[in-house]
Every structure is written in C-alpha cells, then in structure tokens.
Amino acid sequence: MPMTDIGGLDRSGDVRFGGVMADLRIVLGVIDDKGEPIPAEERKTLNEIMGGLDGTLSDGRLLIADVRGVLDENRQQINDLLGSAKELSSSADRLVNNVDDLVTDNREKIDALLVNTQEAVAKVNDMMTNVKELIVSLQGTLERNSPEFDDLFVTLNNTLRNLEELTRTLADQPQSLIRGKEPVGRQ
C-alpha cells in the first residue's frame, strides 16, 4: 500500500481515497500500519480514549455555550467598558502629548533650573561642611575654656541673686533708694 499524506495523495500525486481510508482506519485503531487488525485490548484502550475525547469535546461545547451566554448577557457592559478604555487611552495619549510639549517648550528653562539646583546643592553641601567645622571648633573652645565658663556662670548667678535682692528691697522699701536700707528686726 503506498504511503499517503493527509490529503490522500500518493507519492505519484494521484488521489487515492483508499489510502485516506486506510490512514483513517489506522488512526481510529481498527487496523495497524501493516493492515493487521489491532488486538482487542488495544482497541478497548483506543475506545476509552475516544470516549474521553468525546466527553471532553462535549464539555468544551458546553463551556463555549456558557461563555457565549455570559458574553451575550454582559455585552452592553463589555461595550461600555471597552468604550471607557478607549476614552481613557485617548486621554492618556493627550496627557502624554501635553507633557511632551510642555517639556519641549521649556527645555532650556528646565536645563537651567537643573544646573541652578545642582549649584545650590553644592553650595549647601559646602555650607554644611563649614557648619560642621564651626561646631567642632566651638566644642573645642568650650572644652578648653570650661573652667572660665564655670566661673562666668557662678558670677552671673551671684549677680542675678543680688539683682533679685535689690528688686525685693525696692519693692518693700522704695525710700531705701534715697535713705538706704532700713535694718530689719530690732531697732
């Protein structure tokens, strides 16, 4: 038997329906490629496979019918959603074009602003370095002059105490500014 392709042509190019039928019998498992009948066990397995395939195709048809039903029920919502998506896409395109135009129109200003910003950041960094150095210097000065600062604080505390006493005396005895402080206690 000549070998045929799916279309049923033998190697010479002639149409051979017998060849197609032989190929179909082989595919369906009625005979093997030598023309011998397939054993019953293999035929049973092929029948089970075909039965499973038939069930799967049937389930597939039901699934397709369900999907069609859902699509038909929701067609308006789907169309509305697609319309909204088109509008959103159009709006996004306009926005991107507007931003692009804005950047293009202001390219020189943006570039100058970036340069100015970079210069300002460099100056701020320099200033921060100077501030850090100043803080370190002040800490060193405070540490070196700590005893003098302690004495200064003691003197300031004494001065504040004397001012408080003067204020209290003037509040209690305003004439003491002219005559002096009157003694308190026995006279």
DOMAR-582153 format. One record per residue: x, y, z of N, C-alpha, C, CB in turn; residue number from 1. Coordinates in pm, whole numbers. Glycine has a CB too. Layout:
% residues N
X, Y, Z, X, Y, Z, X, Y, Z, X, Y, Z, NUM $
...
END
This chain:
% residues 187
86, -117, 0, 0, 0, 0, 90, 123, 0, -97, 0, 123, 1 $
67, 218, -91, 154, 335, -95, 125, 426, 23, 134, 412, -228, 2 $
233, 496, 72, 219, 590, 184, 150, 715, 130, 358, 624, 249, 3 $
58, 769, 207, -14, 888, 164, 1, 997, 269, -163, 856, 139, 4 $
-22, 1123, 226, -24, 1231, 324, -168, 1253, 367, 39, 1361, 266, 5 $
-193, 1354, 446, -326, 1378, 499, -427, 1398, 387, -326, 1500, 591, 6 $
-385, 1460, 280, -478, 1488, 169, -510, 1365, 86, -421, 1594, 80, 7 $
-444, 1254, 107, -475, 1133, 33, -402, 1123, -99, -620, 1124, 9, 8 $
-289, 1192, -117, -213, 1181, -240, -102, 1080, -219, -155, 1319, -284, 9 $
-85, 990, -318, 30, 903, -304, 151, 974, -359, 8, 767, -376, 10 $
266, 907, -359, 389, 976, -398, 388, 1018, -545, 509, 887, -371, 11 $
306, 956, -622, 299, 993, -764, 209, 1114, -784, 249, 876, -848, 12 $
133, 1154, -682, 47, 1270, -692, -96, 1236, -724, 100, 1363, -794, 13 $
-129, 1105, -740, -267, 1065, -769, -349, 1063, -641, -270, 927, -838, 14 $
-476, 1098, -656, -566, 1095, -540, -604, 950, -517, -692, 1185, -561, 15 $
-588, 905, -393, -618, 767, -360, -708, 768, -238, -489, 685, -335, 16 $
-840, 752, -260, -931, 750, -148, -910, 629, -61, -1074, 755, -196, 17 $
-867, 522, -121, -838, 403, -42, -727, 431, 56, -801, 285, -133, 18 $
-627, 510, 14, -516, 544, 104, -564, 628, 221, -407, 619, 28, 19 $
-657, 722, 195, -710, 807, 303, -787, 719, 400, -802, 920, 246, 20 $
-867, 627, 347, -945, 540, 434, -853, 449, 516, -1044, 457, 352, 21 $
-745, 403, 453, -650, 318, 527, -587, 399, 639, -541, 261, 433, 22 $
-550, 524, 608, -492, 610, 711, -593, 633, 823, -447, 745, 651, 23 $
-720, 653, 787, -824, 676, 887, -844, 551, 973, -956, 716, 818, 24 $
-839, 432, 910, -851, 309, 988, -736, 293, 1085, -859, 188, 895, 25 $
-617, 335, 1043, -500, 327, 1132, -519, 424, 1248, -368, 358, 1056, 26 $
-561, 549, 1216, -581, 650, 1320, -689, 606, 1418, -617, 785, 1258, 27 $
-798, 550, 1365, -908, 509, 1451, -877, 379, 1525, -1034, 493, 1370, 28 $
-771, 313, 1487, -730, 195, 1559, -798, 66, 1518, -753, 216, 1699, 29 $
-856, 63, 1398, -919, -60, 1351, -812, -156, 1301, -1023, -29, 1240, 30 $
-712, -103, 1228, -601, -186, 1180, -472, -113, 1210, -615, -217, 1026, 31 $
-361, -188, 1210, -232, -123, 1229, -176, -84, 1094, -133, -214, 1304, 32 $
-52, -30, 1090, 4, 20, 964, 41, -92, 867, 125, 104, 993, 33 $
32, -218, 910, 59, -332, 821, -70, -394, 769, 143, -439, 894, 34 $
-184, -338, 810, -313, -389, 764, -367, -498, 853, -301, -441, 625, 35 $
-302, -529, 963, -347, -632, 1055, -445, -572, 1155, -227, -698, 1128, 36 $
-547, -648, 1195, -639, -596, 1295, -567, -573, 1428, -758, -694, 1316, 37 $
-609, -467, 1498, -548, -433, 1627, -606, -526, 1732, -573, -281, 1666, 38 $
-523, -573, 1826, -573, -662, 1931, -683, -594, 2014, -457, -706, 2023, 39 $
-770, -677, 2071, -887, -629, 2144, -850, -535, 2260, -967, -746, 2198, 40 $
-743, -567, 2331, -701, -483, 2445, -665, -342, 2398, -580, -547, 2518, 41 $
-590, -332, 2287, -554, -200, 2235, -678, -128, 2182, -448, -214, 2123, 42 $
-769, -205, 2119, -892, -144, 2068, -975, -90, 2185, -974, -247, 1986, 43 $
-978, -164, 2297, -1052, -118, 2415, -991, 13, 2467, -1051, -226, 2526, 44 $
-857, 20, 2474, -789, 142, 2520, -820, 258, 2426, -636, 119, 2528, 45 $
-817, 230, 2293, -850, 334, 2196, -993, 381, 2213, -827, 284, 2054, 46 $
-1087, 287, 2237, -1226, 325, 2258, -1242, 412, 2383, -1313, 199, 2270, 47 $
-1167, 378, 2490, -1172, 459, 2612, -1118, 600, 2585, -1090, 392, 2726, 48 $
-1008, 605, 2508, -951, 736, 2474, -1052, 817, 2393, -818, 721, 2395, 49 $
-1115, 752, 2294, -1212, 822, 2210, -1333, 864, 2293, -1257, 731, 2092, 50 $
-1376, 780, 2388, -1487, 816, 2475, -1451, 937, 2561, -1526, 697, 2566, 51 $
-1328, 939, 2615, -1282, 1054, 2693, -1273, 1179, 2607, -1147, 1026, 2756, 52 $
-1227, 1160, 2483, -1219, 1273, 2390, -1359, 1327, 2359, -1147, 1231, 2261, 53 $
-1455, 1234, 2339, -1592, 1276, 2312, -1649, 1353, 2432, -1681, 1152, 2280, 54 $
-1624, 1305, 2553, -1672, 1375, 2673, -1607, 1512, 2686, -1643, 1292, 2799, 55 $
-1479, 1519, 2658, -1408, 1647, 2665, -1463, 1744, 2563, -1258, 1627, 2643, 56 $
-1488, 1694, 2440, -1546, 1781, 2338, -1685, 1828, 2377, -1552, 1708, 2203, 57 $
-1761, 1740, 2437, -1895, 1777, 2483, -1886, 1884, 2592, -1972, 1652, 2535, 58 $
-1796, 1863, 2688, -1776, 1963, 2793, -1729, 2095, 2733, -1673, 1913, 2898, 59 $
-1642, 2086, 2634, -1593, 2206, 2567, -1706, 2282, 2499, -1486, 2170, 2464, 60 $
-1797, 2207, 2435, -1913, 2272, 2371, -1999, 2343, 2476, -1998, 2168, 2294, 61 $
-2020, 2276, 2590, -2100, 2339, 2697, -2031, 2464, 2751, -2124, 2238, 2812, 62 $
-1900, 2455, 2766, -1824, 2570, 2815, -1834, 2686, 2716, -1676, 2532, 2838, 63 $
-1820, 2656, 2589, -1832, 2761, 2486, -1971, 2821, 2489, -1801, 2703, 2344, 64 $
-2074, 2738, 2505, -2212, 2790, 2513, -2227, 2879, 2637, -2315, 2673, 2517, 65 $
-2169, 2838, 2750, -2175, 2921, 2872, -2104, 3053, 2851, -2113, 2846, 2992, 66 $
-1988, 3048, 2790, -1911, 3171, 2766, -1990, 3263, 2673, -1772, 3139, 2705, 67 $
-2050, 3206, 2569, -2132, 3287, 2479, -2249, 3350, 2554, -2183, 3202, 2362, 68 $
-2312, 3272, 2643, -2424, 3324, 2720, -2381, 3440, 2810, -2485, 3213, 2805, 69 $
-2268, 3422, 2877, -2217, 3529, 2964, -2184, 3652, 2880, -2092, 3482, 3043, 70 $
-2120, 3631, 2766, -2088, 3744, 2678, -2214, 3813, 2628, -2004, 3697, 2558, 71 $
-2315, 3735, 2591, -2440, 3794, 2544, -2508, 3874, 2655, -2535, 3685, 2491, 72 $
-2509, 3819, 2778, -2572, 3887, 2891, -2500, 4017, 2925, -2575, 3795, 3013, 73 $
-2371, 4018, 2908, -2292, 4133, 2952, -2237, 4215, 2835, -2177, 4086, 3038, 74 $
-2293, 4196, 2719, -2242, 4263, 2600, -2240, 4416, 2617, -2326, 4225, 2478, 75 $
-2348, 4473, 2670, -2355, 4618, 2685, -2249, 4667, 2784, -2496, 4661, 2732, 76 $
-2235, 4594, 2895, -2134, 4633, 2993, -1993, 4621, 2935, -2146, 4547, 3120, 77 $
-1971, 4517, 2859, -1840, 4498, 2796, -1814, 4610, 2696, -1831, 4360, 2726, 78 $
-1917, 4643, 2616, -1902, 4752, 2520, -1875, 4885, 2592, -2027, 4764, 2432, 79 $
-1950, 4909, 2701, -1927, 5031, 2780, -1785, 5034, 2835, -2030, 5042, 2896, 80 $
-1740, 4920, 2886, -1605, 4910, 2940, -1500, 4934, 2832, -1583, 4774, 3005, 81 $
-1521, 4878, 2716, -1427, 4899, 2605, -1428, 5045, 2562, -1462, 4809, 2486, 82 $
-1548, 5107, 2560, -1557, 5250, 2526, -1482, 5334, 2628, -1704, 5294, 2518, 83 $
-1500, 5301, 2756, -1428, 5374, 2861, -1278, 5355, 2847, -1475, 5329, 3000, 84 $
-1237, 5234, 2814, -1094, 5207, 2797, -1038, 5288, 2680, -1070, 5056, 2774, 85 $
-1116, 5300, 2573, -1072, 5380, 2458, -1060, 5527, 2497, -1169, 5364, 2339, 86 $
-1160, 5577, 2572, -1156, 5717, 2617, -1036, 5741, 2708, -1286, 5754, 2689, 87 $
-1013, 5646, 2799, -900, 5657, 2890, -769, 5655, 2814, -902, 5543, 2993, 88 $
-759, 5569, 2716, -638, 5563, 2634, -618, 5693, 2558, -645, 5445, 2536, 89 $
-727, 5747, 2506, -719, 5874, 2433, -677, 5987, 2527, -855, 5908, 2366, 90 $
-735, 5990, 2646, -697, 6092, 2745, -550, 6079, 2785, -786, 6082, 2871, 91 $
-507, 5955, 2804, -367, 5932, 2841, -274, 5979, 2728, -343, 5783, 2872, 92 $
-313, 5951, 2604, -232, 5997, 2490, -223, 6149, 2488, -292, 5946, 2358, 93 $
-338, 6217, 2510, -337, 6364, 2512, -248, 6416, 2625, -481, 6419, 2527, 94 $
-259, 6353, 2741, -178, 6395, 2855, -29, 6379, 2826, -216, 6315, 2981, 95 $
8, 6266, 2770, 149, 6242, 2736, 195, 6345, 2633, 169, 6099, 2681, 96 $
112, 6374, 2535, 149, 6474, 2435, 163, 6612, 2497, 45, 6478, 2322, 97 $
71, 6648, 2588, 79, 6778, 2656, 207, 6789, 2739, -44, 6799, 2746, 98 $
239, 6682, 2813, 361, 6683, 2894, 483, 6692, 2803, 370, 6556, 2983, 99 $
479, 6619, 2694, 590, 6624, 2599, 607, 6765, 2542, 568, 6522, 2485, 100 $
495, 6827, 2504, 501, 6965, 2453, 553, 7061, 2560, 361, 7011, 2405, 101 $
505, 7043, 2683, 548, 7130, 2792, 699, 7118, 2816, 472, 7095, 2921, 102 $
747, 6995, 2817, 891, 6974, 2836, 970, 7030, 2719, 923, 6823, 2853, 103 $
920, 7008, 2598, 989, 7059, 2479, 994, 7211, 2480, 920, 7009, 2351, 104 $
881, 7274, 2512, 875, 7420, 2513, 963, 7481, 2622, 732, 7466, 2532, 105 $
983, 7411, 2730, 1057, 7465, 2845, 1190, 7395, 2868, 973, 7454, 2969, 106 $
1242, 7331, 2767, 1366, 7253, 2780, 1480, 7339, 2835, 1406, 7194, 2645, 107 $
1498, 7459, 2780, 1609, 7545, 2823, 1591, 7585, 2970, 1618, 7672, 2734, 108 $
1467, 7621, 3008, 1441, 7660, 3146, 1464, 7542, 3241, 1298, 7712, 3161, 109 $
1420, 7425, 3200, 1437, 7306, 3283, 1585, 7275, 3300, 1363, 7184, 3222, 110 $
1661, 7283, 3189, 1805, 7258, 3196, 1873, 7360, 3287, 1867, 7262, 3056, 111 $
1834, 7489, 3273, 1892, 7593, 3358, 1855, 7569, 3505, 1844, 7733, 3314, 112 $
1731, 7529, 3529, 1687, 7500, 3666, 1767, 7385, 3725, 1536, 7468, 3670, 113 $
1791, 7283, 3646, 1871, 7169, 3693, 2013, 7214, 3728, 1875, 7058, 3587, 114 $
2072, 7297, 3643, 2207, 7347, 3670, 2207, 7429, 3798, 2260, 7432, 3550, 115 $
2108, 7519, 3811, 2098, 7602, 3931, 2077, 7517, 4056, 1984, 7703, 3918, 116 $
1995, 7416, 4044, 1969, 7327, 4157, 2096, 7252, 4196, 1858, 7227, 4123, 117 $
2170, 7205, 4098, 2296, 7136, 4127, 2395, 7230, 4194, 2357, 7078, 3998, 118 $
2401, 7354, 4147, 2491, 7452, 4209, 2446, 7481, 4352, 2495, 7582, 4126, 119 $
2315, 7495, 4373, 2263, 7523, 4507, 2294, 7407, 4601, 2111, 7550, 4503, 120 $
2278, 7287, 4552, 2308, 7169, 4635, 2456, 7167, 4670, 2267, 7038, 4562, 121 $
2542, 7200, 4575, 2686, 7204, 4603, 2716, 7310, 4708, 2766, 7232, 4473, 122 $
2652, 7428, 4698, 2674, 7535, 4796, 2623, 7493, 4934, 2604, 7665, 4752, 123 $
2507, 7428, 4937, 2454, 7380, 5066, 2549, 7278, 5126, 2312, 7319, 5048, 124 $
2603, 7190, 5044, 2699, 7091, 5094, 2823, 7161, 5151, 2740, 6993, 4982, 125 $
2872, 7263, 5080, 2987, 7339, 5131, 2951, 7407, 5263, 3033, 7444, 5027, 126 $
2832, 7467, 5269, 2788, 7535, 5389, 2777, 7437, 5506, 2654, 7606, 5365, 127 $
2723, 7318, 5479, 2712, 7216, 5584, 2850, 7175, 5633, 2634, 7093, 5533, 128 $
2945, 7167, 5543, 3082, 7134, 5583, 3136, 7244, 5674, 3173, 7117, 5459, 129 $
3111, 7370, 5637, 3156, 7483, 5721, 3087, 7481, 5856, 3130, 7616, 5650, 130 $
2958, 7451, 5860, 2885, 7446, 5987, 2942, 7336, 6075, 2734, 7422, 5962, 131 $
2969, 7221, 6016, 3028, 7111, 6093, 3163, 7153, 6151, 3045, 6985, 6005, 132 $
3244, 7219, 6070, 3374, 7265, 6118, 3357, 7367, 6231, 3456, 7326, 6003, 133 $
3258, 7457, 6218, 3231, 7556, 6321, 3187, 7489, 6450, 3123, 7654, 6273, 134 $
3100, 7390, 6440, 3055, 7317, 6559, 3173, 7249, 6628, 2948, 7212, 6522, 135 $
3258, 7187, 6550, 3377, 7122, 6608, 3465, 7226, 6677, 3459, 7046, 6498, 136 $
3482, 7342, 6614, 3563, 7450, 6671, 3501, 7501, 6801, 3578, 7565, 6570, 137 $
3368, 7521, 6800, 3300, 7567, 6922, 3310, 7465, 7035, 3153, 7597, 6892, 138 $
3299, 7339, 7000, 3313, 7235, 7103, 3452, 7238, 7163, 3283, 7096, 7044, 139 $
3552, 7257, 7077, 3690, 7267, 7128, 3707, 7388, 7217, 3789, 7274, 7011, 140 $
3650, 7502, 7176, 3660, 7624, 7258, 3591, 7604, 7392, 3597, 7745, 7183, 141 $
3473, 7543, 7390, 3401, 7517, 7515, 3481, 7425, 7607, 3264, 7456, 7486, 142 $
3540, 7322, 7549, 3619, 7229, 7631, 3743, 7297, 7688, 3659, 7107, 7547, 143 $
3811, 7380, 7610, 3932, 7447, 7658, 3900, 7553, 7764, 4007, 7513, 7541, 144 $
3788, 7621, 7747, 3754, 7732, 7837, 3646, 7694, 7937, 3708, 7852, 7756, 145 $
3627, 7568, 7959, 3524, 7522, 8051, 3539, 7582, 8190, 3527, 7373, 8060, 146 $
3659, 7589, 8249, 3670, 7648, 8383, 3629, 7796, 8382, 3814, 7634, 8436, 147 $
3669, 7872, 8280, 3631, 8012, 8273, 3481, 8028, 8259, 3701, 8080, 8157, 148 $
3419, 7939, 8180, 3273, 7945, 8165, 3205, 7910, 8297, 3226, 7850, 8054, 149 $
3261, 7814, 8370, 3204, 7780, 8501, 3210, 7901, 8594, 3280, 7661, 8565, 150 $
3325, 7971, 8597, 3337, 8092, 8680, 3239, 8199, 8632, 3482, 8146, 8676, 151 $
3226, 8215, 8502, 3133, 8314, 8447, 2990, 8284, 8491, 3142, 8317, 8294, 152 $
2951, 8156, 8488, 2816, 8118, 8530, 2795, 8144, 8679, 2789, 7971, 8497, 153 $
2897, 8118, 8760, 2887, 8144, 8904, 2869, 8294, 8926, 3013, 8092, 8981, 154 $
2948, 8375, 8856, 2939, 8520, 8870, 2802, 8569, 8824, 3050, 8590, 8789, 155 $
2752, 8518, 8713, 2619, 8555, 8665, 2511, 8517, 8765, 2591, 8490, 8530, 156 $
2522, 8400, 8826, 2425, 8357, 8927, 2428, 8452, 9046, 2454, 8212, 8974, 157 $
2548, 8491, 9093, 2560, 8584, 9206, 2500, 8720, 9169, 2708, 8600, 9247, 158 $
2527, 8765, 9047, 2473, 8894, 9001, 2321, 8889, 8998, 2527, 8931, 8862, 159 $
2264, 8780, 8949, 2119, 8765, 8945, 2061, 8764, 9086, 2081, 8637, 8871, 160 $
2128, 8697, 9181, 2082, 8694, 9319, 2082, 8835, 9379, 2171, 8600, 9403, 161 $
2188, 8912, 9354, 2196, 9048, 9405, 2088, 9136, 9343, 2335, 9108, 9376, 162 $
2062, 9116, 9210, 1956, 9193, 9146, 1820, 9159, 9203, 1957, 9168, 8996, 163 $
1798, 9032, 9232, 1671, 8991, 9293, 1655, 9056, 9430, 1663, 8837, 9304, 164 $
1763, 9059, 9510, 1757, 9119, 9643, 1731, 9269, 9632, 1888, 9093, 9721, 165 $
1797, 9338, 9538, 1775, 9481, 9518, 1631, 9507, 9477, 1871, 9537, 9412, 166 $
1579, 9426, 9385, 1441, 9442, 9339, 1344, 9422, 9455, 1410, 9343, 9226, 167 $
1368, 9320, 9539, 1283, 9294, 9654, 1287, 9411, 9753, 1326, 9162, 9724, 168 $
1407, 9463, 9780, 1422, 9575, 9873, 1351, 9698, 9820, 1570, 9606, 9897, 169 $
1366, 9726, 9690, 1300, 9843, 9633, 1149, 9826, 9633, 1349, 9868, 9490, 170 $
1101, 9705, 9619, 958, 9680, 9622, 905, 9699, 9764, 925, 9539, 9570, 171 $
981, 9652, 9864, 937, 9662, 10003, 963, 9802, 10060, 1008, 9555, 10089, 172 $
1075, 9862, 10026, 1115, 9992, 10084, 1164, 10083, 9972, 1226, 9973, 10194, 173 $
1074, 10147, 9897, 1117, 10230, 9787, 1205, 10348, 9832, 997, 10282, 9713, 174 $
1186, 10398, 9951, 1265, 10509, 10003, 1410, 10468, 10025, 1205, 10560, 10133, 175 $
1438, 10338, 10028, 1575, 10293, 10052, 1669, 10336, 9941, 1579, 10142, 10068, 176 $
1614, 10370, 9827, 1696, 10418, 9717, 1761, 10551, 9754, 1611, 10432, 9588, 177 $
1689, 10634, 9833, 1741, 10765, 9874, 1808, 10755, 10011, 1628, 10869, 9877, 178 $
1747, 10693, 10112, 1795, 10691, 10250, 1879, 10568, 10284, 1677, 10698, 10344, 179 $
1873, 10468, 10203, 1943, 10344, 10234, 1846, 10243, 10293, 2059, 10371, 10330, 180 $
1894, 10128, 10311, 1812, 10017, 10359, 1793, 10030, 10508, 1875, 9882, 10325, 181 $
1668, 10017, 10553, 1639, 10019, 10696, 1668, 9883, 10753, 1493, 10060, 10724, 182 $
1726, 9879, 10872, 1754, 9749, 10931, 1626, 9676, 10964, 1839, 9765, 11057, 183 $
1629, 9547, 10949, 1513, 9463, 10977, 1538, 9396, 11112, 1490, 9357, 10862, 184 $
1434, 9379, 11188, 1447, 9314, 11318, 1445, 9418, 11427, 1576, 9232, 11326, 185 $
1529, 9408, 11533, 1531, 9504, 11644, 1585, 9636, 11602, 1612, 9450, 11759, 186 $
1529, 9740, 11661, 1577, 9873, 11627, 1621, 9946, 11747, 1473, 9952, 11556, 187 $
END
